[in-house]
């Protein structure tokens, strides 16, 4: 990932992963739905895990 570009990846409708570089190999995380925002810089891998858990929660909520 480039240090000057925001990365957006679609996974589920309305829930695109948004990673914004924060320097030193760290990034910030958000979900396009607005229900997940991690403004504290962390590694991309850690944020991807958080987003995966968010998607699991969304899916569980939609089936109950």
N, C-alpha and C positions, 0 to 999 in steps of 0.2 A: 504494500500500500504506500502510495506517495505521501510525503509529509505535508503536502499543500492541497490535497483533494479530499472531499467528503465522499465516502463510499456508501452507496445505497443498494441493498439487495432485497428483492421481493421473495417472500417465502409463502405466506398465506395472504389472501386478499385483505388489503387494509393494514397489513402488518409488515411493512418493509423495515429491514434492519438498516439503521443509519449510523455509520461510524465516521467521526470527524477527528482527524489527526490532532494530537495535542503536544507533539514533539517528544523527543527522546524515546521513540518506539512505543509511546502510549497513545491512546485515543479516548474519545468520549463516545457515549452510546445513547441512542434514542430509537424508539419505534414510531413509525409513521402514524400509528393509531393515537399517539399521545398518552398512552397508558404506561409507558416505560420511558424513564429519563434517568440516565446515569451521567451527571455532569462531571463527576470525579474521574480524572484520567486513570486508566488501567490498561492492561495489555489487551490486544485484540482478541486473543483466545478467551480470556476471562469474560470479556463483554459478550462474545458469541455464546458462551455458556449461559449467561444471564438472559440473553434474548431467547435462547432455546427454552429455558424454564418459563419465561413469560408466555411463549407460544403454547406450552403445555398447560399453563393455568387458563389461558383464554379458551383452549379447546375443552378443558374440563368444565369450565363455567358454561360453555355453550351446550353441553350435553346434560346439564342438570336442570 
